[in-house]
């Protein structure tokens, strides 16, 4: 599959940490030949248990593999999506792939703890920005003639809200559920433009929160998650990255409008 994406440009959002899914996706697409436009927002990571990294260092690592441009942007801002795609076009002249990987962590609660600010904050980042990014991407995507006319790709990310409860994360689950619920409708609107949309539920992936260093106070939760996986092996960022890389390639051209659960056999009944 090497160089299968040569000549294509991919926007990947939420690429700010080496342990994140976004960085794993960016590496995969770069190795397949795609040029990258990356977004990051370190101010979000700085207040999380895992902390922030220097996005410039990640960008330099990826530049060894391919052409890269990047932008620090708060996707909660209503105009952010247009800015991301405008700068992508300015840097590369065209765009072929959008992987909306970003999400908001924290600032959530149970049904009895949430307020309007929590709901609006998660809606703005986890749902509204994804829809606006998809709209901005679709307006700029230009299909090539012939067999290449269906090479546009959009990937959304959800978290399995439809498969089981997520207590204490009402605002996040509500916003992400919108994406799962809208996948078939938006995919139907996009396919006529040569753009194929699918949504991925990667299941629990250790992006830092399942490691002993950052989760000591929630050790019971960590152990329960690990025990719910066959053989105790939790998901790692490259697990969803492999699937995403396949879906955005020509090999994935017959998969459209699906919410795909890629959870490694996660046993929710034990969780």
C-alpha positions, 0 to 999 in steps of 0.5 A: 500500500506504500505510495498509494496516496501519492499526489493527494492532500489530507487534512488531519485535525487534532495532531498534537501528541505522539500518543494521539490517534491523529499523529498515528493517522498522519504517519500512516497517510504520509507513508502512503504518499499523502501531503498533510495539513495538520491542525492542533490546539495545545491549550486544550492538552495543557489542562489535561492529565497527559499535558501538552507537547510541542506541535512543531516537533511532531511536524518536523518528524512528519516532514521527513516523510512528506510535505507538511503544513500546519495550523494552531486553531481552536475549532470551537470558533465558528469561523475555524473550519473555513480558515483550515480549508482556506489555508490548506488550499493556499498551501497545496492548491487542492484537497482530497481527504479530511480526517476529523480526529479532534475532540474535546476532553473534560468539562463534562458530567452526569445528567445531574451535573451538566449545564448549558455551558458544558453542552454548548462547549462539547457541541461546538467542538465535537459536532458543529466543527466537524460538520462545518469542516466537512462542508468547507472540504466538500465545497473545495474538493474537485474530483478528477475525471474517470476512475479518480472521480471517487477519491474524496474521503471524509472520516468522522470519529465517534466513541461507541455511544450507541453501543453502551452507556458513558456515565459522567460524559453526557455532553461529550456523548451527546455531541458525538452521537450526532455524528453517528446519527448523521453519517448515512445522511451526510454520506448520501449528500456527499457521494454525488460529489465523489466524496465517501464518508465513513465514521469510526468508533475506535473503542478504548484506545490508550492515548495516555489515559490508560497508562499508569503515569497519568491514571493512578487515581483511576486505577480501578477504571484502567484495570476494568478497561484492560480486563474487558479486552481479550488477552488484556491488550488494549487499543493503541493509536495505530489500530484505528490509524490502519483502518482509516488509512485503508478507508481513504485509499482506493482499496476502501472505495466501496465502503460508504456511509458506515459507522464502523466499530473497530474495538478489538473484541472489547467486551462491554458486558464486562465493563 
